[in-house]
Amino acid sequence: AEGLASRAPAAREVARMPGLPEPRAFLAWFRFVREKGYERGAFADWPGKKPAGG
């Protein structure tokens, strides 16, 4: 992540997980960050939060 070290800690945060969710939701948070879903909107609106076929 180019330039990440120069940012203030608060500016580095892209998602905050409220507590410890069940395993599928937990993994979805990591996919959201990996796929930069935060650049397109909120996690609540992210289509990738639901597993395929479910």
N, CA, C and O of each residue as an XYZ file, in Angstrom:
216
protein
N       0.848     -1.179      0.000
C       0.000      0.000      0.000
C       0.887      1.233      0.000
O       1.390      1.671      1.035
N       1.056      1.759     -1.158
C       1.928      2.908     -1.322
C       1.395      4.114     -0.561
O       0.223      4.469     -0.684
N       2.262      4.736      0.223
C       1.875      5.925      0.954
C       1.129      5.674      2.248
O       0.803      6.624      2.960
N       0.853      4.437      2.568
C       0.081      4.124      3.772
C       0.820      4.540      5.035
O       0.202      5.041      5.975
N       2.125      4.342      5.070
C       2.915      4.681      6.257
C       2.891      6.174      6.549
O       3.035      6.581      7.702
N       2.711      6.986      5.530
C       2.711      8.435      5.738
C       1.365      8.957      6.236
O       1.273     10.112      6.652
N       0.334      8.139      6.202
C      -0.999      8.568      6.653
C      -1.145      8.420      8.161
O      -0.523      7.559      8.784
N      -1.974      9.272      8.726
C      -2.285      9.166     10.153
C      -3.052      7.866     10.381
O      -3.742      7.404      9.473
N      -2.953      7.265     11.565
C      -3.657      5.999     11.814
C      -5.142      6.038     11.457
O      -5.655      5.081     10.876
N      -5.831      7.106     11.786
C      -7.262      7.193     11.470
C      -7.509      7.201      9.962
O      -8.551      6.732      9.505
N      -6.571      7.723      9.196
C      -6.715      7.770      7.744
C      -6.405      6.422      7.098
O      -6.708      6.219      5.922
N      -5.808      5.505      7.848
C      -5.483      4.172      7.324
C      -6.660      3.216      7.446
O      -6.716      2.208      6.742
N      -7.584      3.517      8.317
C      -8.701      2.611      8.589
C      -9.715      2.654      7.454
O     -10.143      3.733      7.042
N     -10.102      1.483      6.946
C     -11.102      1.418      5.881
C     -12.363      0.701      6.334
O     -13.412      0.843      5.706
N     -12.278     -0.063      7.406
C     -13.448     -0.777      7.925
C     -13.234     -1.067      9.399
O     -12.113     -1.314      9.843
N     -14.319     -1.034     10.143
C     -14.251     -1.367     11.567
C     -15.326     -2.408     11.841
O     -16.507     -2.190     11.572
N     -14.904     -3.522     12.371
C     -15.807     -4.633     12.646
C     -16.395     -4.472     14.053
O     -15.652     -4.421     15.032
N     -17.726     -4.392     14.154
C     -18.357     -4.239     15.469
C     -18.470     -5.585     16.191
O     -19.417     -6.335     15.957
N     -17.529     -5.884     17.047
C     -17.554     -7.169     17.756
C     -17.052     -8.291     16.871
O     -16.380     -8.050     15.869
N     -17.377     -9.506     17.241
C     -16.951    -10.677     16.478
C     -18.185    -11.344     15.875
O     -18.946    -11.999     16.588
N     -18.389    -11.182     14.563
C     -19.558    -11.785     13.915
C     -19.366    -13.280     13.678
O     -18.301    -13.837     13.948
N     -20.404    -13.908     13.176
C     -20.307    -15.327     12.842
C     -19.300    -15.494     11.701
O     -19.012    -14.521     11.003
N     -18.757    -16.700     11.491
C     -17.648    -16.907     10.546
C     -17.865    -16.390      9.128
O     -16.944    -15.808      8.554
N     -19.044    -16.578      8.540
C     -19.249    -16.101      7.160
C     -19.177    -14.584      7.077
O     -18.578    -14.036      6.151
N     -19.785    -13.910      8.038
C     -19.735    -12.443      8.056
C     -18.306    -11.965      8.311
O     -17.868    -10.967      7.740
N     -17.592    -12.678      9.163
C     -16.200    -12.344      9.472
C     -15.357    -12.377      8.196
O     -14.593    -11.450      7.929
N     -15.497    -13.435      7.419
C     -14.745    -13.550      6.170
C     -15.190    -12.506      5.149
O     -14.377    -12.013      4.367
N     -16.478    -12.170      5.158
C     -16.987    -11.163      4.227
C     -16.329     -9.805      4.480
O     -16.048     -9.066      3.536
N     -16.083     -9.476      5.751
C     -15.402     -8.214      6.070
C     -14.019     -8.187      5.425
O     -13.614     -7.172      4.859
N     -13.307     -9.286      5.511
C     -11.968     -9.328      4.930
C     -12.026     -9.239      3.410
O     -11.169     -8.599      2.802
N     -13.022     -9.869      2.783
C     -13.186     -9.751      1.328
C     -13.502     -8.309      0.948
O     -12.984     -7.794     -0.044
N     -14.353     -7.660      1.738
C     -14.731     -6.264      1.502
C     -13.483     -5.379      1.452
O     -13.347     -4.537      0.564
N     -12.590     -5.573      2.397
C     -11.360     -4.777      2.438
C     -10.427     -5.180      1.303
O      -9.893     -4.314      0.610
N     -10.222     -6.482      1.103
C      -9.318     -6.955      0.043
C      -9.757     -6.451     -1.331
O      -8.923     -6.068     -2.151
N     -11.075     -6.452     -1.582
C     -11.607     -6.034     -2.878
C     -11.881     -4.536     -2.950
O     -12.430     -4.044     -3.936
N     -11.495     -3.813     -1.897
C     -11.676     -2.360     -1.820
C     -13.136     -1.956     -2.014
O     -13.437     -0.968     -2.683
N     -14.023     -2.727     -1.426
C     -15.447     -2.412     -1.490
C     -15.772     -1.059     -0.891
O     -16.745     -0.419     -1.289
N     -14.965     -0.620      0.060
C     -15.165      0.673      0.711
C     -15.028      1.833     -0.266
O     -15.523      2.927      0.004
N     -14.360      1.610     -1.406
C     -14.228      2.670     -2.405
C     -15.530      2.862     -3.173
O     -15.730      3.898     -3.808
N     -16.410      1.876     -3.119
C     -17.676      1.944     -3.849
C     -18.876      2.172     -2.942
O     -19.971      2.451     -3.431
N     -18.691      2.059     -1.634
C     -19.812      2.286     -0.731
C     -19.634      1.578      0.595
O     -18.547      1.106      0.927
N     -20.707      1.513      1.338
C     -20.698      0.924      2.675
C     -20.779     -0.602      2.618
O     -21.290     -1.174      1.655
N     -20.270     -1.242      3.658
C     -20.325     -2.702      3.740
C     -21.769     -3.194      3.679
O     -22.050     -4.223      3.064
N     -22.679     -2.465      4.312
C     -24.089     -2.870      4.337
C     -24.679     -2.965      2.933
O     -25.608     -3.739      2.700
N     -24.143     -2.179      1.995
C     -24.652     -2.168      0.620
C     -23.817     -3.010     -0.333
O     -24.153     -3.121     -1.512
N     -22.745     -3.597      0.154
C     -21.814     -4.338     -0.690
C     -22.401     -5.691     -1.076
O     -22.727     -6.486     -0.195
N     -22.545     -5.974     -2.379
C     -23.146     -7.250     -2.800
C     -22.317     -8.473     -2.435
O     -22.870     -9.568     -2.332
N     -21.016     -8.327     -2.237
C     -20.155     -9.457     -1.914
C     -20.278     -9.953     -0.487
O     -19.632    -10.936     -0.125
N     -21.091     -9.300      0.337
C     -21.193     -9.729      1.735
C     -21.987    -11.016      1.891
O     -21.887    -11.692      2.915
N     -22.780    -11.356      0.874
C     -23.544    -12.604      0.925
C     -22.829    -13.649      0.077
O     -22.430    -13.361     -1.051
N     -22.662    -14.858      0.607
C     -21.998    -15.902     -0.186
C     -22.808    -16.257     -1.424
O     -24.037    -16.182     -1.410
N     -22.130    -16.640     -2.481
C     -22.804    -17.028     -3.718
C     -23.777    -18.168     -3.455
O     -23.443    -19.143     -2.781
N     -24.964    -18.037     -3.986
C     -25.981    -19.067     -3.807
C     -26.652    -19.023     -2.451
O     -27.428    -19.923     -2.127
N     -26.381    -18.008     -1.646
C     -26.996    -17.981     -0.340
C     -27.305    -16.628      0.051
O     -27.836    -16.406      1.140
